[in-house]
């Protein structure tokens, strides 16, 4: 445990950043695996639809409410932007 106030604050900041970075790293790894799955699948449109429905249900719902069907490139952009 730190003895100085500034060291205690630095410790709190580091813990907060560590949590955020761990979450971000996990999302990137998941996106890489899923992107590999999409690219390896012969029927890209089906793979994209499955991927979006599984990982971004709220975004798929918004797109459907707007009357817009997401194309493969838009889906990949959406997936990597998260």
CORVENZI-V322196 format. One record per residue. N is the residue number from 0. PSI is psi in whole degrees, -180 to 180 (999 if undefined). OMEGA is omega in whole degrees, 0 to 359 (none if undefined). D_LAST is the distance of its C-alpha to the last C-alpha in Angstrom with 2 decimals. Layout:
n=N psi=PSI omega=OMEGA d_last=D_LAST
n=N psi=PSI omega=OMEGA d_last=D_LAST
//
This chain:
n=0 psi=133 omega=181 d_last=35.29
n=1 psi=147 omega=180 d_last=35.46
n=2 psi=-21 omega=185 d_last=38.67
n=3 psi=143 omega=182 d_last=37.55
n=4 psi=-43 omega=182 d_last=35.37
n=5 psi=-34 omega=177 d_last=33.27
n=6 psi=-36 omega=177 d_last=32.71
n=7 psi=-42 omega=179 d_last=31.66
n=8 psi=-43 omega=179 d_last=29.11
n=9 psi=-40 omega=178 d_last=27.80
n=10 psi=-43 omega=178 d_last=27.52
n=11 psi=-42 omega=180 d_last=25.53
n=12 psi=-41 omega=181 d_last=23.11
n=13 psi=-39 omega=178 d_last=22.77
n=14 psi=-43 omega=179 d_last=22.11
n=15 psi=-45 omega=179 d_last=19.37
n=16 psi=-38 omega=180 d_last=17.70
n=17 psi=-44 omega=178 d_last=18.29
n=18 psi=-47 omega=181 d_last=16.47
n=19 psi=-45 omega=182 d_last=13.35
n=20 psi=-37 omega=178 d_last=13.60
n=21 psi=-44 omega=179 d_last=14.34
n=22 psi=-45 omega=181 d_last=11.29
n=23 psi=-45 omega=181 d_last=9.08
n=24 psi=-40 omega=179 d_last=11.53
n=25 psi=-43 omega=179 d_last=11.46
n=26 psi=-40 omega=180 d_last=7.83
n=27 psi=-44 omega=179 d_last=8.68
n=28 psi=-42 omega=178 d_last=11.96
n=29 psi=-42 omega=179 d_last=10.98
n=30 psi=-39 omega=179 d_last=8.96
n=31 psi=-45 omega=180 d_last=12.14
n=32 psi=-45 omega=182 d_last=14.44
n=33 psi=-35 omega=177 d_last=13.11
n=34 psi=-40 omega=176 d_last=13.09
n=35 psi=-42 omega=178 d_last=16.60
n=36 psi=-43 omega=180 d_last=17.58
n=37 psi=-46 omega=184 d_last=16.70
n=38 psi=-29 omega=181 d_last=18.60
n=39 psi=-20 omega=183 d_last=21.47
n=40 psi=137 omega=182 d_last=22.04
n=41 psi=-42 omega=181 d_last=24.78
n=42 psi=90 omega=187 d_last=23.73
n=43 psi=-38 omega=183 d_last=20.32
n=44 psi=-41 omega=178 d_last=20.07
n=45 psi=-43 omega=180 d_last=20.79
n=46 psi=-41 omega=179 d_last=18.35
n=47 psi=-43 omega=180 d_last=15.49
n=48 psi=-43 omega=178 d_last=16.72
n=49 psi=-44 omega=181 d_last=16.95
n=50 psi=-47 omega=181 d_last=13.51
n=51 psi=-43 omega=180 d_last=11.96
n=52 psi=-35 omega=182 d_last=14.58
n=53 psi=-41 omega=190 d_last=13.98
n=54 psi=-19 omega=182 d_last=10.30
n=55 psi=59 omega=184 d_last=9.34
n=56 psi=-35 omega=181 d_last=12.84
n=57 psi=-40 omega=180 d_last=12.36
n=58 psi=-37 omega=177 d_last=10.76
n=59 psi=-41 omega=179 d_last=13.58
n=60 psi=-44 omega=179 d_last=16.01
n=61 psi=-42 omega=181 d_last=15.25
n=62 psi=-41 omega=180 d_last=15.75
n=63 psi=-39 omega=179 d_last=18.91
n=64 psi=-33 omega=179 d_last=20.22
n=65 psi=-4 omega=180 d_last=19.97
n=66 psi=26 omega=184 d_last=21.91
n=67 psi=130 omega=175 d_last=19.53
n=68 psi=130 omega=181 d_last=18.92
n=69 psi=134 omega=175 d_last=15.87
n=70 psi=173 omega=181 d_last=17.16
n=71 psi=-46 omega=181 d_last=16.06
n=72 psi=-42 omega=179 d_last=14.75
n=73 psi=-38 omega=180 d_last=12.80
n=74 psi=-43 omega=179 d_last=11.28
n=75 psi=-43 omega=177 d_last=10.37
n=76 psi=-42 omega=179 d_last=8.95
n=77 psi=-43 omega=182 d_last=6.82
n=78 psi=-41 omega=183 d_last=5.85
n=79 psi=-16 omega=180 d_last=5.47
n=80 psi=-14 omega=182 d_last=3.82
n=81 psi=999 omega=none d_last=0.00
//
